[in-house]
């Protein structure tokens, strides 16, 4: 099981995203539960990022919502950002 840490930038982006899309909160928590149990669950489509985000990863919450995170060892991850594809990449 992965332990999650909410980074300060993620907390701000989360509040903004949920405020503009209330249905997103439920979907996000469902994705977080999958992620905590298995970060590479097929539903999440977890993938490594490149370019300026090299060293970070992302998973899909819904069609146009991504969560960017960093692994900190094998059992801990820091959530960095949440938003649409264009907002986070």
C-alpha positions as CSV (number, residue, x, y, z in Angstrom):
1,X,0.0,0.0,0.0
2,X,1.3,3.4,-1.0
3,X,1.3,6.3,1.5
4,X,0.2,9.6,-0.2
5,X,1.4,13.1,0.8
6,X,-0.5,16.0,-0.6
7,X,1.9,18.7,-1.7
8,X,0.9,22.4,-1.2
9,X,0.5,23.0,-4.9
10,X,-1.7,19.9,-5.2
11,X,-4.0,21.2,-2.4
12,X,-4.5,24.5,-4.1
13,X,-5.1,22.9,-7.5
14,X,-7.5,20.3,-5.9
15,X,-9.6,23.1,-4.3
16,X,-9.8,24.9,-7.6
17,X,-10.7,21.8,-9.6
18,X,-13.4,20.6,-7.2
19,X,-14.9,24.1,-7.0
20,X,-15.3,24.3,-10.8
21,X,-16.4,20.6,-11.1
22,X,-18.1,19.1,-8.0
23,X,-18.5,15.7,-9.6
24,X,-14.8,15.4,-9.9
25,X,-14.3,15.0,-6.1
26,X,-16.0,11.6,-6.0
27,X,-14.1,10.4,-9.1
28,X,-10.8,11.6,-7.6
29,X,-11.3,9.7,-4.3
30,X,-12.1,6.6,-6.3
31,X,-8.9,6.9,-8.3
32,X,-6.9,7.7,-5.1
33,X,-8.2,4.5,-3.5
34,X,-7.1,2.5,-6.6
35,X,-3.7,4.3,-6.5
36,X,-3.0,3.5,-2.9
37,X,-3.6,-0.2,-3.4
38,X,-1.9,-0.4,-6.8
39,X,-0.3,2.6,-8.4
40,X,-0.3,0.8,-11.8
41,X,-3.9,-0.3,-11.8
42,X,-5.1,-0.4,-15.4
43,X,-7.9,2.0,-14.8
44,X,-5.4,4.8,-13.8
45,X,-3.3,4.5,-17.0
46,X,-0.2,5.5,-14.9
47,X,2.6,6.8,-17.1
48,X,6.0,8.4,-16.8
49,X,6.4,12.0,-17.9
50,X,9.2,13.5,-19.9
51,X,10.6,16.9,-20.7
52,X,10.3,19.5,-18.0
53,X,8.3,17.0,-15.9
54,X,11.0,14.3,-16.1
55,X,11.1,12.2,-13.0
56,X,7.4,12.7,-12.4
57,X,4.4,10.5,-13.2
58,X,0.7,11.0,-13.9
59,X,-2.5,9.0,-13.7
60,X,-5.9,9.6,-15.2
61,X,-9.0,10.5,-13.0
62,X,-11.4,11.1,-15.9
63,X,-11.2,11.9,-19.6
64,X,-9.5,15.3,-19.2
65,X,-8.3,15.2,-15.6
66,X,-4.8,14.1,-14.6
67,X,-2.9,13.9,-11.3
68,X,0.8,14.5,-11.4
69,X,2.9,12.8,-8.7
70,X,6.4,11.8,-7.7
71,X,7.4,8.5,-6.2
72,X,9.5,8.9,-3.0
73,X,10.8,5.4,-2.5
74,X,8.7,2.3,-3.1
75,X,5.9,2.9,-0.6
76,X,5.4,6.7,-0.7
77,X,4.2,9.2,-3.3
78,X,3.8,13.0,-3.3
79,X,0.8,14.4,-5.2
80,X,2.0,17.5,-7.1
81,X,-0.8,18.7,-9.3
82,X,-4.3,18.0,-10.6
83,X,-6.0,19.5,-13.6
84,X,-6.8,19.1,-17.3
85,X,-4.2,17.8,-19.7
86,X,-3.2,21.3,-20.8
87,X,-3.0,22.7,-17.2
88,X,-0.7,20.1,-15.8
89,X,1.6,19.3,-18.8
